[in-house]
């Protein structure tokens, strides 16, 4: 299946034409989904997708053969309702309305895409520390996040996300982009891969993959 065919297949899960267009655009242009798939490849650990939105990442993983149970959590009940309806084609995917700051069960891989900047410093620490605890002895944490570094990419990212907040696509009281150090701090016991994840987009996004050191050298 080509990327365009996959984009069309995933878009067909959603009823609204505007959302179908959004899904096609995201699948074809956003490198986060393939990056998460690569980080989780070969693993059968249950996954928590924190800030799952309308559920696109879990569906993308399923379409690429990632069979582990997946739970998506999002604060926006409207998006959870959309995700639940779209999930009827798949087994082992559940969507819950909840606070990203809540405790997570242990023994999970955790994915956090583009939500930390909607929280204050204390809440960011809580989310990241909860993810680190959830990883247990051999878990993997995958984070894609725009960073605060003063670059033109950062300024553009902050502007676009601020617009999304004003249009109420994102429910958030503030924008508070973290630094690289803030994200890395709770993962002292992990091996880390950090790299830009710009793809064809101008945003200041970076990919963080944290693996418990026992898991980092485990044969796949």
N, C-alpha and C positions, 0 to 999 in steps of 0.2 A: 504494500500500500504506500503510495507516495504521500509526501507531506500535504499536498493539496487535497488528496482524497481523504486523508485523516481529518483535516480541518473541516471538510464538508460533512463527514460522518459525525464528528463531535458537535458541529453546529446544528445538526438535525435533532439532537437531543432536546433542544430548547424551542419553545413556541414563538417567542417574540422575534420578529424579524431583526430588530435592532440588536438584540442579544446574539442572534445567529451571526450577524456581521462582526460583532465584537469578538466572538469565539474564533471565527475564521482568521481574523487579523492577529489575535494572540498566538494561535497555534503556528501560523506561518512566520511570525516575526520575533516572538519572544524566546530567547535561548534558555530561559529558566527551566522549562519543562524537560527538555532533553538533558540538561545538567543534573536535575534531580534524578531522572531515570538512570543516568550513568553512575551517580553516587550510590544508588540503592541496588544496582544490578547484582543478581545472584543471591540476594538476601530474602529470607522468608519471615523476618520480624514484622510484627504489626506496626503500622504507620499511623501517626497522628499528623494531620495537615491542619496547622493552627492558622486561622484566618483564611479559611478555605473558599470564601466567596460563594460562587454559584457551582463549585465542585469540579472545575475543569481539570485540575491536576490529578485527582483520583481517577477520572475517566481516561485521561491520557496514559497514566500508568497501566491501567487495565488493558487498554488497546495495544500496549507494547508487551503484554504478557506478565506484568508484575502481579502475582497472584496473592500476595499477603493481604490480610484484612486491613482496611483503611477506615479511619474515623476522621471526618472533617468537622472542624469546630469554627463557628463564626458568631459574632455578636449580632449581626444583622439578620433578624428572623425572616425578612423578605427573601434574602439570598438563600437561606437554608431551605425555605419552602420551594424555591426554584430548583435547588440542587436535588432535593428529595424526589421531586417529580421526574427530573432528568435521569435519576439513578435507577429507574425501573428495569433497565436493560442489564444491569450488572448485579452480581452476587458479591457479598462480603464488603460492601461499602455502606457506611452509615454516616448520617449528618446530624449534628447536634448544635443547638443554639447555646452558646456559652461564652464566658469571659476568658479571653486569652491569658489572663493573669491567674486563672485557676490551676490548682495542682493537677498533674498528669500521672497516670499509672506508670509504674516502672516497667522496664523491659520493652521499650518502644523505640523505634526510629521516629524522629520528629522533623517535620519540614515547616519552616517559617518563611513565607514569602511576602515581603513588602508591607509589614504591619508595624514594625517597632517605632517608626517615626510618628505614629499616632498616640504615643504614650509618653508620660513624663519619665524622668530619669529613674525614679524608684520603681515604677512599673516595668520599665525595660529590664532592669536587673532581675525583678521577680520572674518575668517571662523566660529570660535566658537561664536563670538558675533552675527553674522548674524543668526546662528542657534538658539541662545537664543531668539532673537527677533521674529523669525519665529514661535516659539512655542506659541505665543499669551498668552491667559489666562489659557489654560489647556493642552498645548502640551507636548509631550514626545520627548526627544532627546536620541538617542542610538548611542554610539560611541564605536568602538573597535579599540584599538590603541596600538602599541608597545611603551613602555616607556623607557626613558633614566634613568637608575638607577645604572649602573656599574656592574650589575650581568652578569653571563655567558650567561644567556638567552638573555640579551640585546646585548651582543657582537655578538652572533650568528645571532640574528635578523638583526642587522645592516649589517653583512656580506652578508646574503642571499638577502636582499633588494638591497644592492649595486650591487650584481651580476645581479639581475633583471633589474636594471637601465642600466648597461653596455650592456646587451643583448637587450635593447630597448623594453622590454615588458612593462616597466613603463617609461613614458616620465617625466623626472625630472632633474633639474639642480643640485640638492644637496640632501643630506640626513640630516635631522635635527630633531631627535626624541625629542618629548616634554617630560617634566616631568609631574607627576600627578597634581602638583599645577597649571601648565599652563592650563591644560584641565579644571580643576575645577573652575578657577578664574571667568569666565564670567557667572557662573550659581549660583550666590549668592541667587537668589530668588527661587531656586529649591530644592526639596528633592533629594538626590543622593544615588545611589547604585553603589558601586565600588567593583569589585572582579577580581581575575585572571581568564583569559579565555584561558587556555593552552590546554585543551583537550588532545589529544594524540600527540600534536606537541611540539617541544622544544622552541618555540618562546616566547618572553616576552610580550605577549598580555594581555591587561586588558579590561574588559567591564565596561563602564560607562552608567548608565541609569539615566537621569535627568528628573524629573517630576515637573511641576509647582505645588506649594503646594496646590492650589485649586484642582488640578487633582489627587494629590497623594492619597487623601482620598475619591475620588468619587467612588460610588458603580459601580462595573463592571457587 
